[in-house]
Amino acid sequence: MLPPRCGVCHLEPAQSPSDGARSDFVLVYFADAVNPPPGWVGHPVGAVWFCPEHAALGAEREHLASHIALRDIDAVLGRLPRRLSEGYR
């Protein structure tokens, strides 16, 4: 699993004003999330970390595929939408 890093602002716990509290970050499983097979190692497809400031934006879009949710969040924030091929970074 990838360590927490906000899918919106790229904030990491060590940069967080809450003294790096990893527990403040939320892992949102979107509609395209896949349950990995037993023994699988890595970050789940369709799961995106969010910092406390952006967690609600992600949670409100759990019913969408992750790439669509992230593009929608970009639009809501007035940012240029990320390319579909860019994915979660």
NORCOR-V46493 format. One record per pair of residues at least 24 apart in sequence whose C-alpha atoms are under 8 Angstrom apart, sorted by the first residue. I is the first residue (numbers start at 1). J is the second residue. D is the distance in whole Angstrom. If there is no record, write none. Layout:
I&J&D + I&J&D
//
This chain:
1&41&7 + 1&42&5 + 1&43&4 + 1&44&7 + 2&42&7 + 2&43&5 + 4&49&6 + 4&50&8 + 5&49&6 + 5&50&7 + 5&51&7 + 6&48&8 + 6&49&5 + 6&50&4 + 6&51&5 + 6&54&8 + 7&48&6 + 7&49&6 + 7&50&6 + 7&70&8 + 7&88&7 + 7&89&7 + 8&50&7 + 8&54&7 + 8&70&7 + 8&73&8 + 8&74&8 + 11&51&7 + 12&51&8 + 24&51&7 + 24&52&6 + 25&49&7 + 25&50&6 + 25&51&5 + 25&52&6 + 25&55&8 + 26&50&5 + 26&51&7 + 26&52&7 + 26&55&6 + 28&58&6 + 28&59&6 + 28&62&7 + 29&62&6 + 30&61&7 + 30&62&4 + 30&63&6 + 30&64&6 + 30&65&6 + 30&66&5 + 31&62&6 + 31&63&5 + 31&64&5 + 31&65&5 + 31&66&7 + 32&64&7 + 32&65&5 + 32&66&6 + 33&65&8 + 33&66&8 + 48&88&7
//
